[in-house]
């Protein structure tokens, strides 16, 4: 029998308990052993809760109980969650987590501790919520040299961009709506500024490369500058706008990772991913393109992914499930070396000068008073910023174009 403890009885933690209890027959059958809830750690009391009997307030109750072999960390953050995870792993307890911030910041260290103590650190739920992506990269695509990972990794921003396009609405109005529906936090900055997506693409990049990609060193740009006018011009080009996390290997073999809004052709599978859904497009040198789609967040989808790790941990009690992620920082190519086409929205009276500075592009024909929009040929980031410095505030907006 395998006993499970859950750290944190919030949205995801309560979902984990629900999945283990409600789907216990399935969980046990696929684990090959009985899997039982033993503890829920939280500072709060939950009088009348159906699982109140499992509640404890002292972490040491869990840490010192040798009958607990698998711990689910659903607290979030990198303070107590880091300390508790580290202590559990040092005790030989497998830890399953949905904590993308902790995995991105301390993943290789915690993986090494797990290896040294014959247990596992499992984090399927840290990227993509209920979408299986960590295990496919590590196992199903293990024979592949992965060439790129490109994803819509944040449901909040995807919902906002979808509503802006469909309703021709302003960013601020849709953000308020997303907050009212519970899709966006009271402080939405981690989502709308791209930091949440950066942590997720950092984890995926680290697995792709086998070396650590620091999320703080990834070029990161959010969606706050996107307007309804940008969607009007995008429609003329038969494109839409999505916030993408991108990790790829350049032609000269250097890894390049970034997060930014992109115009993307409506025929591309990622362009068809709307509302709070996520999708991750993985390209291998042998298998070609594969895509993983589903709910990227939410109580039960994320809990389901945590519980898949519980099953894996239960199958491997006393053993380490390997993860090929070295505690060595990957040497990323500078983002200034990246090349893209750019969509540039500009004051109409400066359009001729823009075409002169970057010839070979094409103008879009959406009817927006006093404005024009131009799609450049492929140029470097450096060339774009040189042009922007010349044109100054005549440039109203710019979005990279996915190709």
C-alpha positions in Angstrom: 0.0 0.0 0.0 1.1 3.6 -0.8 0.1 6.4 1.5 -0.2 9.9 0.1 0.0 13.3 1.7 -1.1 16.6 0.1 0.6 19.9 1.0 -1.9 22.7 0.5 -5.7 22.4 0.3 -6.4 25.1 -2.2 -7.8 24.7 -5.7 -5.3 22.1 -7.0 -4.8 20.4 -3.7 -8.5 19.8 -3.1 -8.7 18.5 -6.7 -5.9 16.0 -6.0 -7.8 14.7 -3.0 -11.0 14.5 -5.0 -9.3 12.5 -7.9 -7.6 10.1 -5.5 -10.8 9.5 -3.6 -13.4 9.5 -6.4 -11.2 7.6 -8.9 -9.5 5.4 -6.3 -10.3 2.1 -8.1 -8.7 3.4 -11.3 -5.7 4.9 -9.4 -5.1 1.7 -7.5 -5.5 -0.5 -10.5 -3.0 1.5 -12.6 -0.6 1.8 -9.7 -0.6 -1.9 -9.0 -1.1 -1.3 -5.3 -3.6 0.3 -3.0 -3.2 4.1 -2.9 -4.7 5.9 0.2 -4.9 9.4 1.3 -3.4 9.9 4.8 -2.8 13.6 5.3 -3.8 17.0 4.1 -1.5 19.8 5.3 -3.0 23.3 5.6 -2.9 26.1 8.1 -6.7 26.5 7.9 -9.5 24.4 9.3 -12.3 23.1 7.0 -15.2 22.2 9.3 -17.7 20.0 7.6 -15.4 19.2 4.7 -15.8 15.6 3.5 -12.0 15.1 3.9 -11.6 16.9 7.1 -10.4 13.7 8.8 -7.1 13.9 6.9 -6.3 17.5 7.9 -3.1 18.2 9.9 -1.4 21.6 10.6 2.1 20.4 11.4 4.3 19.5 8.4 6.5 17.3 10.6 3.6 14.9 11.1 4.0 14.1 7.4 7.8 14.3 7.3 8.3 11.9 10.2 5.7 9.4 9.1 7.6 6.6 7.2 4.3 5.2 6.0 3.9 8.3 3.7 5.8 7.4 0.5 4.3 10.0 -1.9 3.7 13.7 -1.2 1.8 16.1 -3.5 3.1 19.7 -3.3 0.3 22.1 -4.4 1.2 25.1 -2.2 2.8 27.2 -4.9 5.7 29.7 -4.5 9.3 29.0 -3.7 9.4 29.6 0.0 7.9 26.9 2.2 7.1 24.8 -0.8 10.8 24.6 -1.6 11.8 23.7 2.0 9.1 21.1 2.4 9.9 19.5 -1.0 13.6 19.3 -0.2 13.0 17.8 3.2 10.6 15.2 1.8 13.0 14.2 -0.9 15.8 13.9 1.6 13.6 11.5 3.5 13.1 9.4 0.4 9.6 10.4 -0.2 8.6 11.0 -3.9 7.2 14.5 -4.5 4.6 15.3 -7.2 4.0 19.0 -8.0 2.1 21.4 -10.0 4.4 24.3 -8.9 5.9 25.7 -12.2 7.7 28.5 -10.4 9.5 26.0 -8.1 10.3 23.6 -10.9 11.7 26.4 -13.1 13.9 27.8 -10.3 15.0 24.7 -8.5 14.2 21.8 -10.7 17.7 20.3 -11.3 18.6 20.7 -7.7 15.5 18.8 -6.5 15.9 16.1 -9.2 19.5 15.5 -8.0 18.3 15.2 -4.4 15.6 12.7 -5.4 18.1 10.7 -7.4 20.5 10.5 -4.4 17.7 9.4 -2.1 16.1 6.7 -4.3 12.8 8.6 -4.9 11.5 10.9 -7.6 10.6 14.5 -8.3 7.7 14.5 -10.7 6.2 17.6 -12.3 3.8 16.7 -15.2 1.2 19.3 -13.9 3.7 22.2 -13.9 3.2 22.8 -17.6 -0.1 22.7 -19.5 -2.3 21.7 -16.6 -4.1 18.5 -17.7 -2.2 18.3 -21.0 0.3 15.5 -21.1 3.6 17.1 -22.2 6.4 16.4 -19.7 6.1 12.6 -20.0 5.7 12.6 -23.8 9.0 14.7 -24.1 10.9 12.5 -21.7 9.4 9.1 -22.7 7.4 9.0 -25.9 9.8 11.3 -27.8 12.9 10.0 -26.1 14.5 8.9 -29.3 14.0 12.2 -31.0 16.3 15.2 -31.4 13.7 17.8 -30.6 14.1 20.8 -32.9 11.5 23.1 -31.5 8.8 23.5 -28.9 6.2 26.3 -29.6 3.2 26.7 -27.4 0.2 28.7 -26.2 1.1 28.2 -22.5 -1.2 30.6 -20.7 -5.0 30.3 -20.7 -5.6 33.7 -19.3 -3.8 35.5 -22.1 -5.3 33.2 -24.7 -8.8 34.0 -23.4 -8.1 37.7 -23.5 -6.8 37.6 -27.1 -9.6 35.4 -28.3 -12.3 37.8 -26.9 -10.5 40.9 -28.2 -10.6 39.3 -31.7 -14.1 37.9 -31.6 -15.8 40.9 -29.8 -13.5 43.6 -31.2 -13.0 44.6 -27.6 -10.3 46.6 -25.8 -7.7 44.8 -23.7 -8.7 46.5 -20.5 -12.4 45.5 -20.8 -11.6 41.9 -21.6 -9.1 41.7 -18.7 -11.9 42.9 -16.3 -14.2 40.2 -17.7 -11.5 37.5 -17.3 -11.0 38.6 -13.7 -14.8 38.4 -13.0 -14.9 34.9 -14.5 -11.9 33.8 -12.4 -9.7 33.3 -15.4 -7.3 36.1 -14.3 -6.0 36.9 -10.8 -6.6 40.2 -9.0 -3.0 40.9 -9.9 -2.7 39.5 -13.4 0.8 40.7 -14.1 2.4 37.2 -14.2 0.0 36.2 -16.9 -0.4 39.4 -19.0 3.3 40.3 -18.8 4.3 36.8 -20.0 6.2 35.6 -16.9 4.0 32.6 -16.4 4.6 31.4 -20.0 8.3 32.1 -19.5 8.5 29.7 -16.6 6.7 27.0 -18.5 8.8 27.3 -21.7 11.9 27.4 -19.4 10.9 23.9 -18.1 10.2 22.6 -21.5 13.4 24.0 -22.9 15.4 22.4 -20.1 13.9 19.0 -20.9 14.5 19.6 -24.6 18.2 20.5 -24.1 19.0 18.5 -21.0 20.4 21.6 -19.5 18.9 24.4 -17.4 17.2 27.3 -19.0 16.8 30.2 -16.6 13.4 31.7 -16.9 14.7 35.1 -15.7 17.1 35.2 -18.7 14.4 34.5 -21.4 13.3 37.4 -23.5 9.7 38.0 -22.3 7.0 40.3 -23.7 3.4 40.3 -22.7 0.1 41.2 -24.4 -0.6 44.6 -22.9 0.3 46.5 -26.1 -2.1 44.6 -28.3 -5.2 46.5 -29.5 -8.4 46.0 -31.5 -6.7 47.8 -34.4 -4.0 45.2 -34.5 -6.6 42.5 -34.8 -8.3 44.5 -37.6 -5.0 44.4 -39.6 -4.4 40.8 -38.7 -7.7 39.8 -40.1 -6.8 41.5 -43.4 -3.7 39.2 -43.5 -5.8 36.2 -42.6 -3.9 35.9 -39.4 -4.6 36.1 -35.6 -2.5 37.0 -32.6 -1.3 34.6 -30.0 1.1 34.8 -27.1 3.7 32.1 -27.8 6.5 30.5 -25.8 9.2 29.4 -28.3 12.2 27.2 -27.9 14.2 26.2 -30.9 17.7 25.4 -32.1 19.1 28.0 -34.6 20.7 27.0 -37.9 24.2 27.3 -36.2 23.1 25.0 -33.4 22.5 27.5 -30.6 19.3 27.2 -28.5 17.0 30.2 -28.6 14.1 30.7 -26.2 11.6 33.6 -25.9 8.0 34.6 -25.1 6.2 37.2 -27.2 2.9 37.9 -29.0 3.0 36.6 -32.6 0.8 37.0 -35.6 0.1 33.5 -36.9 -1.6 32.3 -40.0 -5.2 31.1 -39.4 -4.4 27.8 -41.1 -1.8 26.9 -38.5 -3.1 24.5 -35.8 -2.0 26.9 -33.0 -4.2 29.6 -34.5 -7.3 27.5 -33.9 -6.6 27.2 -30.1 -9.1 29.6 -28.4 -10.4 30.7 -25.0 -8.6 29.2 -22.0 -7.2 26.2 -23.9 -3.5 25.6 -24.3 -1.6 23.8 -27.0 2.0 22.8 -27.4 3.6 22.1 -30.8 6.7 19.8 -30.6 8.9 19.1 -33.7 11.3 16.2 -33.7 13.9 15.5 -36.3 12.4 12.1 -37.1 8.7 12.2 -36.1 8.1 15.7 -37.4 5.3 17.8 -35.9 3.2 16.7 -32.9 0.7 18.7 -31.0 -0.8 18.4 -27.5 -4.0 20.3 -26.7 -6.3 20.7 -23.8 -7.2 22.6 -20.7 -4.0 24.3 -19.5 -5.3 25.1 -16.0 -8.2 24.5 -13.6 -8.8 22.4 -10.5 -9.5 18.9 -11.9 -7.4 19.0 -15.1 -4.3 20.0 -13.1 -5.1 17.6 -10.3 -5.5 14.8 -12.9 -1.9 15.5 -14.0 -0.6 15.5 -10.4 -2.4 12.2 -9.8 -0.8 10.7 -12.9 2.5 11.4 -11.2 1.2 9.8 -8.0 0.6 6.6 -9.9 4.1 6.8 -11.4 5.5 7.4 -7.9 3.5 4.5 -6.5 4.8 2.2 -9.2 8.4 3.2 -8.3 8.5 3.3 -4.5 12.2 3.1 -3.4 13.4 3.8 -6.9 14.2 7.0 -8.9 12.3 7.8 -12.1 15.1 9.4 -14.2 14.8 12.8 -15.7 17.5 14.0 -18.1 18.0 17.6 -16.9 21.5 18.5 -15.8 22.2 21.2 -13.3 24.2 23.1 -15.9 23.1 26.4 -17.5 22.3 26.2 -21.2 24.2 28.7 -23.4 21.3 30.5 -25.1 21.8 32.5 -28.2 21.2 36.2 -27.6 17.6 37.2 -28.6 19.1 40.1 -30.6 20.3 37.5 -33.1 16.8 36.2 -33.8 15.2 37.0 -37.1 11.5 37.4 -37.9 9.1 39.2 -40.2 7.5 42.1 -38.2 4.0 43.5 -38.4 4.4 47.3 -37.9 1.4 49.5 -37.4 2.4 53.1 -38.1 1.0 56.6 -38.6 -0.1 56.9 -42.2 2.1 59.9 -43.0 5.3 57.9 -42.0 4.5 54.8 -44.0 6.7 55.8 -47.0 9.7 56.3 -44.8 9.1 52.9 -43.2 9.0 51.2 -46.6 12.2 53.0 -47.6 14.0 51.8 -44.4 12.8 48.2 -44.7 12.0 47.6 -48.4 10.5 44.4 -49.8 7.5 44.1 -47.5 3.8 44.6 -48.1 1.1 46.9 -46.7 -2.2 45.6 -45.3 -5.5 47.2 -46.3 -7.7 47.3 -43.2 -9.6 50.6 -43.0 -8.2 52.2 -39.8 -8.2 56.0 -40.0 -4.8 57.7 -40.0 -2.9 54.4 -39.8 -1.2 51.8 -42.0 0.3 48.5 -41.3 3.3 46.9 -43.0 4.6 43.3 -42.9 8.4 43.3 -43.3 10.5 40.7 -44.9 12.5 38.6 -42.5 14.9 40.9 -40.6 16.9 40.7 -37.4 15.8 42.1 -34.1 18.7 44.5 -34.3 17.4 45.9 -37.7 13.9 46.4 -36.3 15.1 48.4 -33.4 17.4 50.5 -35.6 14.3 51.3 -37.7 12.2 52.0 -34.6 14.8 54.4 -33.3 14.6 56.4 -36.6 10.8 56.5 -36.8 10.2 57.1 -33.1 6.6 57.6 -32.0 5.3 57.2 -35.6 5.3 53.5 -34.8 2.1 52.7 -33.0 2.5 48.9 -32.5 4.6 46.0 -33.7 4.1 42.3 -33.4 6.5 39.5 -34.7 5.1 37.2 -37.4 5.4 33.5 -36.9 6.8 31.6 -39.9 
